[in-house]
Amino acid sequence: MNTLWKYLQYGYLIIAIIFLVEAVLGWNDDREKFYLMLGFAVFITLVFFFKRYFRKKVQSKNNQ
């Protein structure tokens, strides 16, 4: 199960990239939507790094 979570966490990066692309494509159309999509992309990227850090911490604790 742990290997499954190891690969599923990269889904967060894929979603962040999708939000980033949407933000760049909508730059000229709607600035509010741009900032919202950019905020989601940053937030999801931070979630990715937090989950990766926490998973490695738990994994190293279990290996001791």
C-alpha positions as a Markdown table, in Angstrom:
| # | Residue | x | y | z |
|---|---|---|---|---|
| 1 | Met | 0.0 | 0.0 | 0.0 |
| 2 | Asn | 2.9 | 2.4 | 0.7 |
| 3 | Thr | 4.2 | 2.0 | -2.8 |
| 4 | Leu | 0.8 | 2.9 | -4.1 |
| 5 | Trp | 0.8 | 6.2 | -2.1 |
| 6 | Lys | 4.3 | 6.9 | -3.4 |
| 7 | Tyr | 3.1 | 7.0 | -7.0 |
| 8 | Leu | -0.3 | 8.6 | -6.3 |
| 9 | Gln | 1.3 | 11.6 | -4.7 |
| 10 | Tyr | 2.5 | 12.6 | -8.2 |
| 11 | Gly | -1.1 | 13.1 | -9.1 |
| 12 | Tyr | -1.0 | 16.3 | -7.1 |
| 13 | Leu | 1.7 | 17.6 | -9.4 |
| 14 | Ile | -0.3 | 16.7 | -12.4 |
| 15 | Ile | -3.3 | 18.6 | -11.1 |
| 16 | Ala | -1.1 | 21.5 | -10.2 |
| 17 | Ile | 0.3 | 21.6 | -13.7 |
| 18 | Ile | -3.3 | 21.5 | -15.1 |
| 19 | Phe | -4.2 | 24.5 | -12.9 |
| 20 | Leu | -1.1 | 26.3 | -14.0 |
| 21 | Val | -1.8 | 25.8 | -17.7 |
| 22 | Glu | -5.4 | 26.9 | -17.2 |
| 23 | Ala | -4.1 | 30.1 | -15.4 |
| 24 | Val | -1.7 | 30.9 | -18.2 |
| 25 | Leu | -4.3 | 30.3 | -20.9 |
| 26 | Gly | -6.8 | 32.5 | -19.1 |
| 27 | Trp | -4.4 | 35.3 | -18.4 |
| 28 | Asn | -6.0 | 37.7 | -20.9 |
| 29 | Asp | -9.6 | 36.7 | -20.4 |
| 30 | Asp | -10.2 | 36.9 | -16.7 |
| 31 | Arg | -7.6 | 38.1 | -14.2 |
| 32 | Glu | -9.6 | 36.9 | -11.2 |
| 33 | Lys | -9.7 | 33.4 | -12.6 |
| 34 | Phe | -6.0 | 33.6 | -13.3 |
| 35 | Tyr | -5.2 | 34.4 | -9.6 |
| 36 | Leu | -7.6 | 31.7 | -8.4 |
| 37 | Met | -6.0 | 29.0 | -10.6 |
| 38 | Leu | -2.5 | 30.2 | -9.7 |
| 39 | Gly | -3.4 | 30.0 | -6.0 |
| 40 | Phe | -4.8 | 26.5 | -6.4 |
| 41 | Ala | -1.6 | 25.5 | -8.3 |
| 42 | Val | 0.6 | 26.8 | -5.5 |
| 43 | Phe | -1.5 | 25.3 | -2.8 |
| 44 | Ile | -1.6 | 21.8 | -4.4 |
| 45 | Thr | 2.2 | 22.0 | -4.9 |
| 46 | Leu | 2.6 | 22.7 | -1.2 |
| 47 | Val | 0.3 | 19.8 | -0.4 |
| 48 | Phe | 2.5 | 17.5 | -2.6 |
| 49 | Phe | 5.7 | 18.5 | -0.7 |
| 50 | Phe | 4.0 | 18.2 | 2.7 |
| 51 | Lys | 2.6 | 14.7 | 1.9 |
| 52 | Arg | 6.0 | 13.6 | 0.5 |
| 53 | Tyr | 7.8 | 14.8 | 3.6 |
| 54 | Phe | 5.2 | 13.2 | 5.9 |
| 55 | Arg | 5.3 | 9.9 | 4.0 |
| 56 | Lys | 9.1 | 9.7 | 4.2 |
| 57 | Lys | 9.0 | 10.6 | 7.9 |
| 58 | Val | 6.6 | 7.8 | 8.6 |
| 59 | Gln | 8.4 | 5.4 | 6.3 |
| 60 | Ser | 11.8 | 6.0 | 8.1 |
| 61 | Lys | 10.1 | 5.6 | 11.5 |
| 62 | Asn | 8.7 | 2.3 | 10.4 |
| 63 | Asn | 12.0 | 1.0 | 9.1 |
| 64 | Gln | 13.8 | 1.6 | 12.5 |
